[in-house]
């Protein structure tokens, strides 16, 4: 634990990986680990992120780790009223998207993983092999970026 009772950045990143390896999807793992880091225990977290896994409901569109990161920004920097400014969340969200796209050459799950989840054999191959080499580093990286920028 660090000051104010928050877990360390490394412990939170490790927690995201453990959540992912325990069966949570990429979006759930990022959002839940960030929420826990900030002491947010709320039943909608991680449920609100469930449909964002696999690039949005396994449609392989926007990467789930990125979506979980954007939801995390909203959770911490979002607004509670329509009269509040959304600029802090939009600005940080845009920075995350730009960072992610430059590091991974895309924000699109299918382009990043190179396999089609609608093809049962390719999806099984991915779950058995590439998931840990592609998705785990992205979950960890998004969490690390968020923890540095949200502090």
ABEGO torsion letter per residue (X at the ends): XBBGGBBBAAAAAAAAAAAAAAGBBAAAAAAAAAAAAAGBBBAAOAAAAAAABGGGGGAGBBBAAAAAAAAAAAAAABBABAABBAAAAAAAAAAAAAAAAAAAGBABAAAAAGBBAABAAAAAAAAAAAAAAAAAAAAAAAAAAAAAAAX
